[in-house]
């Protein structure tokens, strides 16, 4: 083991899978857990049965329900990395409540990796904006991980590549080494906005992919949606000053292909249920996992209106989710729009 101790805040599926990767390079990995059932499963059975049933965790992964317990677990150890597995909407509340603790960690030079994918519906900010507002003097210590990666397949040690974006070359290379495993590799990038946008926007297109499949459309239709979806993503990139080439990389096209075609995608499954005629509210109430694309669609609609972005697919998903539109009618209306040159 090259490193001592890592803290992962949030024990959802992706946070737990990243903890499993870190178990390869850290002597100890501690999951800061909120739910007592998840906590007891990790403590007693070494498994997160709520989010990743049947997949055992490494022996050097532990769980803490309180900060007092966490401090006791790492006594005599050196904390060297923090991972935030919180959804974008939960960043402000959690890190404001625990600001002094994390400011202390950052002042010691301990870097933080964020796994958040989404856009705040109120401020239209991305995860980096949230963190930088709260910790303005430590921006170089924040990095952002995104890319084509189902948590279950990471746990099964399927070969996975992701993008890690940040401001500091030194921190990016150090954290890339911390996240190295025989089956997992990260490629550093300086385009924080592009990486975060790709991770957020693809969730909405994954919902569209599920709807398309659920309505009986097949490969031709999905390929058309993915291709035109990337074109629309590039227009959002202009609003946030993201680099166009980032959308053709792992955190853009790679993640988009995975989530629109893979059956493990929560957002795609959400779209499949919508195609059956279920309401978004009904689907969300029936499950525990977060469907990031649902809230992000609201934020993206506000971006479209504020900056006059031409994005028919994203608009169509919003109208289904928030205006009660029929998915089949939305698709039919899109097909009636006059043709433009492809690259316009």
PLY file of the C-alpha trace (Angstrom):
ply
format ascii 1.0
element vertex 344
property float x
property float y
property float z
element edge 343
property int vertex1
property int vertex2
end_header
0.00 0.00 0.00
1.41 3.38 -1.03
-0.86 5.62 1.07
-2.29 5.59 4.57
-5.97 6.63 4.93
-8.76 7.90 2.63
-12.16 9.28 3.60
-15.16 8.75 1.29
-18.19 10.88 2.17
-21.38 9.17 1.04
-21.89 5.43 0.65
-24.03 5.32 -2.45
-23.15 2.94 -5.28
-20.46 5.11 -6.89
-18.92 6.28 -3.62
-18.68 2.66 -2.47
-17.10 1.55 -5.75
-14.48 4.32 -5.52
-13.74 3.18 -1.95
-13.06 -0.28 -3.40
-10.58 1.18 -5.89
-8.81 3.12 -3.12
-8.52 -0.07 -1.07
-5.82 -1.10 -3.58
-3.52 1.81 -2.73
-4.55 2.85 0.81
-4.01 0.96 4.04
-7.41 2.12 5.30
-10.52 3.52 3.58
-13.38 4.88 5.69
-16.88 5.41 4.30
-18.73 8.21 6.14
-22.26 6.81 6.14
-25.57 8.54 6.86
-27.99 5.58 6.83
-27.90 3.12 9.72
-28.86 0.13 7.54
-25.97 0.75 5.14
-23.65 1.32 8.10
-24.59 -1.96 9.80
-24.24 -3.92 6.53
-20.72 -2.62 5.94
-19.72 -3.16 9.58
-21.25 -6.62 10.01
-21.31 -8.15 6.53
-18.67 -6.14 4.67
-21.20 -5.41 1.95
-23.33 -2.47 0.84
-26.44 -4.54 0.18
-28.69 -1.51 -0.36
-26.79 -0.24 -3.41
-24.48 -3.09 -4.44
-25.96 -6.38 -3.20
-23.84 -9.49 -3.36
-20.53 -7.65 -3.85
-18.12 -7.93 -0.94
-15.91 -5.05 0.17
-12.19 -5.32 0.87
-11.13 -5.96 4.47
-9.45 -2.55 4.77
-12.73 -0.68 4.11
-14.51 0.52 7.26
-17.60 2.65 7.96
-18.31 5.51 10.36
-21.75 6.83 11.26
-20.53 9.85 13.25
-17.51 12.11 13.11
-16.53 10.96 16.60
-16.39 7.39 15.32
-14.42 8.46 12.27
-11.85 10.27 14.42
-11.50 7.15 16.55
-11.03 4.87 13.54
-8.24 6.97 12.01
-6.45 7.65 15.29
-2.75 7.03 14.66
-3.27 7.17 10.90
-2.63 9.93 8.37
-5.56 11.15 6.26
-4.28 11.71 2.70
-7.37 11.92 0.47
-11.03 12.96 0.68
-13.69 11.80 -1.79
-17.11 13.45 -1.91
-19.76 11.07 -3.23
-22.62 13.48 -2.56
-25.10 14.52 -5.27
-24.65 18.11 -6.47
-27.77 19.25 -4.63
-26.30 18.03 -1.31
-22.88 19.70 -1.52
-23.75 23.08 -0.01
-25.72 21.79 2.97
-23.18 19.14 3.96
-20.00 21.14 3.51
-21.50 24.25 5.10
-22.48 22.24 8.18
-19.01 20.65 8.34
-17.06 23.62 6.97
-14.51 23.96 9.77
-13.57 20.28 9.65
-12.97 20.26 5.89
-11.26 23.65 5.92
-8.85 22.15 8.43
-8.18 19.18 6.14
-7.62 21.46 3.14
-5.28 23.68 5.15
-3.17 20.55 5.70
-2.95 20.13 1.91
-5.28 17.10 1.76
-6.87 16.98 -1.73
-10.56 16.32 -2.44
-12.10 14.38 -5.33
-15.74 15.16 -6.17
-17.96 12.55 -7.85
-20.96 14.92 -8.19
-22.75 15.09 -11.55
-25.39 17.75 -11.98
-26.30 21.42 -12.32
-27.89 23.36 -9.46
-31.45 24.26 -10.58
-31.43 27.55 -8.64
-28.00 29.01 -9.40
-27.19 27.03 -12.60
-23.79 26.33 -11.03
-21.73 23.17 -11.34
-20.01 21.31 -8.48
-16.78 23.29 -8.82
-18.64 26.57 -8.28
-20.16 25.17 -5.09
-16.84 24.05 -3.65
-14.91 27.15 -4.73
-17.46 29.46 -3.07
-17.05 27.67 0.25
-13.28 27.09 0.05
-11.95 29.95 -2.14
-8.34 29.63 -1.00
-7.95 25.93 -1.80
-9.12 25.63 -5.41
-6.02 23.73 -6.55
-6.84 20.89 -4.11
-10.20 20.09 -5.76
-10.51 17.57 -8.58
-13.57 16.16 -10.34
-14.00 12.57 -11.54
-16.32 11.59 -14.38
-16.51 9.04 -17.17
-18.12 5.81 -18.36
-18.29 3.83 -15.15
-21.06 1.72 -13.68
-20.41 1.15 -9.97
-21.33 -2.54 -10.18
-18.81 -3.18 -12.96
-16.08 -1.36 -11.02
-16.81 -3.65 -8.07
-16.53 -6.60 -10.46
-13.11 -5.24 -11.53
-14.12 -4.61 -15.13
-11.47 -2.46 -16.87
-12.64 1.17 -16.56
-11.19 4.51 -17.70
-12.37 7.90 -16.39
-11.33 11.55 -16.59
-10.04 13.48 -13.58
-10.26 17.25 -14.01
-8.59 19.90 -11.90
-6.41 23.02 -11.87
-3.12 21.71 -10.51
-0.91 19.34 -12.53
0.78 18.23 -9.32
-2.52 17.30 -7.62
-3.91 15.64 -10.74
-0.88 13.38 -11.08
-0.83 12.57 -7.37
-4.51 11.66 -7.25
-4.23 9.70 -10.50
-1.66 7.54 -8.71
-3.93 7.20 -5.66
-6.78 5.99 -7.91
-4.63 3.51 -9.84
-5.76 -0.12 -9.84
-5.14 -3.04 -12.24
-8.66 -2.50 -13.61
-9.09 1.29 -13.12
-7.24 4.25 -14.59
-7.87 7.99 -14.75
-6.70 10.41 -17.44
-6.03 13.96 -16.15
-7.63 17.05 -17.72
-7.61 20.78 -17.01
-11.12 21.27 -18.45
-13.15 21.16 -15.24
-16.28 22.70 -16.81
-16.26 20.35 -19.78
-15.84 17.24 -17.64
-18.59 18.32 -15.22
-20.97 19.29 -18.03
-20.49 15.96 -19.78
-21.27 14.11 -16.56
-24.40 16.19 -15.97
-25.86 16.41 -19.45
-25.46 12.74 -20.38
-27.90 11.80 -17.60
-30.70 13.66 -19.37
-29.86 12.00 -22.67
-29.82 8.64 -20.87
-33.44 9.29 -19.83
-34.20 10.00 -23.50
-32.44 6.75 -24.43
-34.63 4.81 -22.02
-37.79 6.42 -23.38
-36.77 5.63 -26.97
-36.11 1.98 -26.12
-39.27 1.72 -24.04
-41.37 2.98 -26.95
-39.96 0.25 -29.20
-37.46 2.26 -31.22
-34.17 0.50 -31.89
-30.53 1.04 -32.91
-31.09 3.59 -35.70
-33.08 5.86 -33.42
-30.64 5.55 -30.52
-27.65 6.32 -32.76
-29.40 9.42 -34.09
-30.23 10.61 -30.57
-26.67 10.11 -29.30
-25.14 11.93 -32.28
-27.51 14.89 -32.13
-27.26 14.85 -28.33
-23.51 15.48 -28.53
-24.16 18.39 -30.92
-26.50 19.90 -28.32
-24.00 19.27 -25.50
-21.41 21.30 -27.42
-23.79 24.28 -27.40
-24.03 24.13 -23.62
-20.25 23.97 -23.55
-20.13 27.41 -25.16
-22.20 28.83 -22.29
-19.78 27.45 -19.67
-16.57 28.05 -21.67
-15.82 24.33 -21.87
-13.44 22.89 -24.45
-15.27 21.22 -27.39
-12.82 18.29 -27.54
-13.73 17.28 -23.97
-17.21 16.25 -25.15
-15.65 13.68 -27.49
-13.65 12.10 -24.65
-14.37 9.72 -21.78
-16.45 12.17 -19.72
-18.51 13.18 -22.78
-19.11 10.70 -25.56
-17.79 7.76 -23.51
-20.16 8.34 -20.62
-23.03 9.18 -22.98
-22.70 5.90 -24.91
-22.54 3.91 -21.68
-25.55 5.47 -19.98
-27.79 5.49 -23.05
-27.12 1.85 -23.93
-26.20 0.09 -20.67
-28.94 -1.58 -18.65
-27.26 -0.63 -15.34
-27.98 3.08 -15.96
-30.44 4.46 -13.38
-31.36 7.29 -15.74
-32.02 4.94 -18.64
-34.19 2.74 -16.39
-36.07 5.88 -15.36
-36.75 6.57 -19.06
-37.95 3.02 -19.62
-40.47 3.45 -16.80
-41.64 6.79 -18.26
-42.31 5.02 -21.56
-44.69 2.68 -19.70
-46.81 5.68 -18.76
-45.66 6.09 -15.15
-45.25 9.63 -13.81
-41.78 10.91 -12.82
-42.95 11.51 -9.23
-44.28 7.96 -8.91
-41.02 6.44 -10.16
-38.84 8.56 -7.86
-40.93 7.77 -4.77
-40.61 4.04 -5.46
-36.80 3.92 -5.34
-33.97 4.91 -3.07
-31.27 5.74 -5.61
-30.85 9.26 -7.01
-31.85 9.91 -10.63
-29.56 12.87 -11.31
-31.01 13.52 -14.76
-34.43 14.41 -13.33
-33.27 17.47 -11.40
-30.60 18.34 -13.94
-33.28 18.57 -16.67
-34.88 21.42 -14.73
-31.58 23.28 -14.45
-30.76 22.71 -18.12
-34.16 24.09 -19.15
-33.34 27.29 -17.29
-29.96 27.46 -19.07
-31.74 27.02 -22.42
-34.12 29.88 -21.65
-31.49 32.20 -20.16
-28.88 31.78 -22.90
-31.14 30.89 -25.84
-29.50 27.49 -26.43
-30.92 25.42 -29.30
-31.38 22.00 -27.72
-34.51 20.17 -28.90
-33.70 16.83 -27.25
-33.07 18.40 -23.84
-36.20 20.54 -24.23
-38.19 17.44 -25.14
-37.07 15.55 -22.05
-37.97 18.55 -19.88
-41.47 18.75 -21.38
-42.05 15.07 -20.58
-40.70 15.34 -17.02
-42.22 18.67 -15.96
-45.03 19.54 -18.37
-46.77 16.18 -18.71
-46.03 15.87 -22.44
-46.40 12.50 -24.14
-42.98 11.03 -25.05
-44.25 9.69 -28.38
-45.75 13.05 -29.34
-42.51 14.86 -28.45
-40.55 12.56 -30.78
-43.11 13.02 -33.57
-42.89 16.82 -33.19
-39.08 16.69 -33.43
-39.34 14.79 -36.70
-41.57 17.54 -38.14
-38.99 20.30 -37.51
-37.55 21.65 -40.80
-34.09 20.25 -41.60
-30.96 22.32 -41.10
-27.44 21.64 -42.31
-25.93 19.06 -39.95
-23.08 21.23 -38.68
-25.15 24.39 -38.13
0 1
1 2
2 3
3 4
4 5
5 6
6 7
7 8
8 9
9 10
10 11
11 12
12 13
13 14
14 15
15 16
16 17
17 18
18 19
19 20
20 21
21 22
22 23
23 24
24 25
25 26
26 27
27 28
28 29
29 30
30 31
31 32
32 33
33 34
34 35
35 36
36 37
37 38
38 39
39 40
40 41
41 42
42 43
43 44
44 45
45 46
46 47
47 48
48 49
49 50
50 51
51 52
52 53
53 54
54 55
55 56
56 57
57 58
58 59
59 60
60 61
61 62
62 63
63 64
64 65
65 66
66 67
67 68
68 69
69 70
70 71
71 72
72 73
73 74
74 75
75 76
76 77
77 78
78 79
79 80
80 81
81 82
82 83
83 84
84 85
85 86
86 87
87 88
88 89
89 90
90 91
91 92
92 93
93 94
94 95
95 96
96 97
97 98
98 99
99 100
100 101
101 102
102 103
103 104
104 105
105 106
106 107
107 108
108 109
109 110
110 111
111 112
112 113
113 114
114 115
115 116
116 117
117 118
118 119
119 120
120 121
121 122
122 123
123 124
124 125
125 126
126 127
127 128
128 129
129 130
130 131
131 132
132 133
133 134
134 135
135 136
136 137
137 138
138 139
139 140
140 141
141 142
142 143
143 144
144 145
145 146
146 147
147 148
148 149
149 150
150 151
151 152
152 153
153 154
154 155
155 156
156 157
157 158
158 159
159 160
160 161
161 162
162 163
163 164
164 165
165 166
166 167
167 168
168 169
169 170
170 171
171 172
172 173
173 174
174 175
175 176
176 177
177 178
178 179
179 180
180 181
181 182
182 183
183 184
184 185
185 186
186 187
187 188
188 189
189 190
190 191
191 192
192 193
193 194
194 195
195 196
196 197
197 198
198 199
199 200
200 201
201 202
202 203
203 204
204 205
205 206
206 207
207 208
208 209
209 210
210 211
211 212
212 213
213 214
214 215
215 216
216 217
217 218
218 219
219 220
220 221
221 222
222 223
223 224
224 225
225 226
226 227
227 228
228 229
229 230
230 231
231 232
232 233
233 234
234 235
235 236
236 237
237 238
238 239
239 240
240 241
241 242
242 243
243 244
244 245
245 246
246 247
247 248
248 249
249 250
250 251
251 252
252 253
253 254
254 255
255 256
256 257
257 258
258 259
259 260
260 261
261 262
262 263
263 264
264 265
265 266
266 267
267 268
268 269
269 270
270 271
271 272
272 273
273 274
274 275
275 276
276 277
277 278
278 279
279 280
280 281
281 282
282 283
283 284
284 285
285 286
286 287
287 288
288 289
289 290
290 291
291 292
292 293
293 294
294 295
295 296
296 297
297 298
298 299
299 300
300 301
301 302
302 303
303 304
304 305
305 306
306 307
307 308
308 309
309 310
310 311
311 312
312 313
313 314
314 315
315 316
316 317
317 318
318 319
319 320
320 321
321 322
322 323
323 324
324 325
325 326
326 327
327 328
328 329
329 330
330 331
331 332
332 333
333 334
334 335
335 336
336 337
337 338
338 339
339 340
340 341
341 342
342 343
